[in-house]
Amino acid sequence: MRNWDDLRIFLAVARAGRIAPAARLLGIDVTTVSRRLARLGAETGAPLFETLGGDRRLSEAGQAMLAHAETIEAAVIAASEGDPSGALAGHVRLSLAEGLATHVVAPGVAAFRAGHPNIRLDLITASGFLNPSKREADVAVMLARPRNRQLRATRLADYQLKLYATQGYLSAHGMPASAAELAGHTLISYVPEHIHAVELDYLSEIHDGLVARARSTSINVQHAMIRSGAGIGILPNFIATRDRTLVPVLPSVTLGRSFWLVTHEDTHATPRIQAVIEWLRGFAAGIS
């Protein structure tokens, strides 16, 4: 295999998941992308993608190719930007919860960029966590420890969640004296059919039969509804304690959760992956 440009095209399709968006990003036509992928697959002796409803998913051969291609990409980037060693260069896809990304991680990106200017960092907060075992992410912060032997998982931080509302809402509707009395209030939570992890099913853990009347798939939207006075909702303390408009409701009712730091066993020791891991560990004290 002698053509870096073919690997560049392969990487674009692997990250976009489809040929057309990758072609637009690369500035070349779809036919050229398809032809170059076919050539690369012929050189490796196995198809690099499986096609599922138009989506391109990495095959087993493609997953193996991805690790090598990203190593080469890192070396090319480093050489072009004045770091021939390529030690801390390349692309890292970080999958994490929207609330954690917004309130904890995003404010630290400037410092990370200052220390690692040759690492291109993607913060992915799509509904549901991307799966490192399928090479959808290089690093993921997950709510439950995965049981896949191809993955390495370590606890990043434990954190707590409580019920919160504004003083204005509580003045108008009263402070509930027990979890059972929450049934008489407007509760704010996730849309049940779009909960991607059982760890997000908060209301059933607080009291049987509680139903949210204002719902969203986004924790940031829930936060906005709560702080507008729309009702009572459950928020991680690392979000709520930063918002002085919110007051705790039933302070003795506390939920505990954990964030797990997950990487693929094959790429865990890669310098750019390690740089992101160490950066994330620096947030642990501010999450609890």
C-alpha positions in Angstrom: 0.0 0.0 0.0 1.7 3.2 -1.2 -1.0 5.8 -1.6 -1.7 8.0 1.5 -4.5 9.8 -0.4 -6.5 6.5 -0.5 -6.1 6.3 3.2 -7.3 9.9 3.6 -10.4 9.0 1.7 -10.9 5.9 3.7 -10.7 7.9 6.9 -13.2 10.5 5.7 -15.8 7.8 4.9 -15.1 5.9 8.2 -15.8 9.1 10.1 -18.8 10.4 8.1 -20.4 6.9 7.8 -21.6 7.7 4.2 -19.8 8.3 1.0 -21.6 11.5 -0.1 -20.8 13.6 3.0 -17.2 12.4 2.9 -16.9 13.4 -0.8 -18.2 16.9 0.0 -15.7 17.2 2.8 -12.9 16.1 0.6 -14.0 18.2 -2.4 -14.1 15.3 -4.8 -17.0 13.4 -6.5 -18.7 10.4 -5.2 -17.6 8.2 -8.0 -13.9 8.9 -7.2 -14.4 8.1 -3.6 -16.1 4.8 -4.4 -13.4 3.9 -6.9 -10.6 4.7 -4.5 -12.2 2.7 -1.7 -12.6 -0.3 -4.0 -8.9 0.0 -4.9 -7.9 0.1 -1.3 -10.1 -2.9 -0.5 -8.5 -4.8 -3.4 -5.1 -4.1 -2.0 -5.9 -5.3 1.4 -7.7 -8.4 0.1 -11.0 -7.7 2.0 -13.9 -5.2 1.9 -13.3 -2.4 4.4 -17.0 -1.5 4.8 -20.4 -3.1 5.1 -23.3 -1.2 3.6 -26.4 -1.0 5.8 -29.2 1.1 4.3 -26.8 3.5 2.8 -24.6 3.7 5.9 -21.0 2.5 5.6 -20.0 0.5 8.7 -16.5 -0.6 9.1 -15.9 -4.3 8.5 -13.4 -6.3 10.6 -10.8 -5.5 8.1 -11.8 -1.9 8.1 -11.5 -1.6 11.9 -8.0 -3.0 11.7 -7.2 -0.5 8.8 -8.6 2.4 10.8 -6.0 2.1 13.6 -3.1 2.0 11.1 -4.6 4.9 8.9 -5.0 7.2 11.9 -1.4 6.5 13.0 -0.2 7.5 9.5 -2.5 10.5 9.5 -1.0 11.6 12.9 2.5 11.3 11.4 1.5 13.3 8.3 -0.1 16.1 10.4 2.8 16.3 12.8 5.4 16.5 10.0 3.4 19.2 8.2 3.1 21.2 11.5 6.6 21.0 12.7 6.6 17.9 15.0 8.3 15.1 13.0 7.9 12.7 16.0 4.1 12.7 15.6 3.9 12.0 19.4 0.9 14.2 20.0 -0.9 14.8 16.7 -3.9 13.4 14.9 -7.6 13.1 15.4 -9.5 12.1 18.5 -13.3 11.5 18.7 -14.6 11.9 22.2 -18.1 10.8 22.9 -19.7 12.1 26.1 -23.0 13.2 27.7 -24.4 16.6 26.6 -24.5 18.0 30.1 -21.0 16.9 31.0 -19.7 18.3 27.7 -21.5 21.6 28.1 -20.9 22.4 31.7 -17.6 20.7 32.5 -15.5 19.7 29.5 -16.1 22.4 26.9 -14.8 25.2 29.1 -11.5 23.3 29.3 -11.0 22.9 25.6 -9.0 26.1 25.2 -6.4 24.9 27.7 -6.3 21.5 26.0 -5.7 23.2 22.6 -3.0 25.3 24.1 -1.1 22.3 25.3 -1.8 20.0 22.3 -2.2 22.2 19.2 -1.7 19.3 16.8 -4.6 17.1 18.1 -7.9 17.7 16.4 -10.6 17.0 19.0 -14.2 16.2 18.2 -16.7 16.4 21.1 -19.7 14.2 20.1 -22.9 14.5 22.1 -25.3 12.6 19.9 -28.2 10.9 21.5 -26.7 7.8 23.0 -23.0 7.2 23.5 -20.9 6.2 20.5 -19.4 2.8 20.8 -15.6 2.4 20.9 -15.9 -1.3 20.1 -17.3 -0.3 16.7 -14.7 2.4 16.2 -17.4 5.0 16.4 -15.4 6.9 19.0 -11.8 6.8 20.2 -12.7 7.7 23.8 -16.1 7.6 25.4 -17.4 8.7 28.8 -20.3 6.2 29.5 -22.9 5.8 32.3 -22.3 2.1 32.7 -19.2 -0.1 32.5 -19.2 -2.0 29.2 -18.6 -5.8 29.4 -16.7 -6.1 26.1 -13.2 -7.5 26.4 -12.0 -5.3 23.5 -12.6 -2.3 25.6 -10.7 -0.8 28.6 -12.9 0.9 31.2 -11.9 2.8 34.3 -14.1 4.9 36.6 -13.8 8.6 35.9 -16.0 10.0 38.7 -19.0 9.3 40.8 -21.6 12.1 40.9 -24.9 12.9 42.5 -28.3 14.2 41.2 -31.0 16.0 43.1 -34.4 17.5 42.5 -34.3 21.2 41.7 -36.7 24.1 41.0 -36.8 27.8 41.1 -37.9 29.7 44.2 -40.6 31.3 42.0 -42.1 27.9 41.1 -42.0 26.7 44.7 -43.6 30.0 45.9 -46.5 29.5 43.4 -47.0 25.8 43.8 -45.6 24.9 47.2 -42.6 22.8 48.4 -43.5 19.1 48.3 -43.0 17.5 51.7 -42.4 13.9 50.4 -41.5 12.1 47.2 -45.2 11.0 46.9 -46.3 14.7 46.8 -44.2 15.2 43.7 -47.1 13.6 41.8 -49.0 16.9 42.3 -46.3 18.9 40.6 -45.2 19.5 37.0 -42.2 17.2 36.7 -39.5 17.6 34.0 -37.5 14.7 32.7 -36.5 12.7 29.7 -38.8 11.3 27.0 -39.2 7.7 28.1 -39.1 6.1 24.6 -35.8 8.0 23.8 -33.9 7.0 27.0 -30.8 5.3 25.7 -29.6 4.1 29.1 -31.4 2.8 32.1 -29.3 5.1 34.3 -31.3 8.0 32.9 -34.6 6.6 34.2 -34.6 8.9 37.3 -38.3 9.3 38.2 -39.0 5.6 38.7 -36.1 5.5 41.2 -37.5 8.3 43.3 -41.1 7.1 43.6 -43.4 4.7 41.8 -45.9 6.2 39.4 -44.3 9.6 38.8 -44.9 11.0 35.3 -43.1 13.9 33.7 -45.4 16.5 32.1 -42.6 18.4 30.4 -40.0 16.3 28.7 -36.9 16.5 26.5 -34.2 14.3 25.1 -31.7 17.0 26.1 -30.5 17.6 29.6 -29.7 21.2 28.6 -33.3 21.8 27.5 -34.5 20.2 30.8 -32.2 22.6 32.7 -33.6 25.5 30.7 -37.2 24.5 31.5 -36.5 24.1 35.2 -34.7 27.5 35.5 -37.6 29.1 33.6 -39.9 28.0 36.5 -41.8 25.4 34.4 -41.5 22.7 37.1 -39.3 20.4 39.2 -36.6 18.3 37.6 -33.6 16.1 38.3 -30.2 17.5 37.5 -26.7 16.5 38.1 -25.2 18.6 40.9 -22.3 19.6 38.5 -25.0 21.5 36.5 -27.4 22.7 39.2 -24.8 24.0 41.7 -23.5 26.3 39.0 -26.9 27.9 38.6 -27.9 30.3 41.4 -31.5 30.5 40.3 -32.1 26.9 41.4 -32.9 25.5 44.8 -32.9 21.9 46.0 -36.2 20.2 46.4 -36.4 17.3 49.0 -32.6 17.6 49.7 -32.5 14.1 51.3 -33.5 12.5 48.0 -30.3 11.9 46.2 -29.4 9.7 43.2 -25.9 8.4 42.6 -24.3 7.6 39.2 -20.9 7.1 37.8 -19.0 8.1 34.6 -16.8 5.5 33.0 -13.9 6.3 30.8 -13.8 3.8 27.9 -11.2 3.2 25.2 -10.4 0.5 22.7 -7.7 -1.9 24.0 -5.8 -1.6 20.7 -5.5 2.2 20.8 -5.5 2.9 24.5 -1.8 3.6 24.7 -1.7 5.8 21.7 -0.1 9.2 22.8 -2.9 11.3 21.5 -5.5 9.1 23.2 -3.5 9.2 26.5 -3.4 13.0 26.2 -7.2 13.2 26.1 -7.6 10.7 28.9 -5.3 12.7 31.2 -7.1 15.9 30.3 -10.5 14.2 31.2 -9.1 12.9 34.5 -8.4 16.5 35.5 -12.2 17.2 35.5 -13.0 14.4 37.9 -13.0 16.5 41.1 -15.4 19.0 39.5 -17.9 16.4 38.5 -18.9 14.9 41.9 
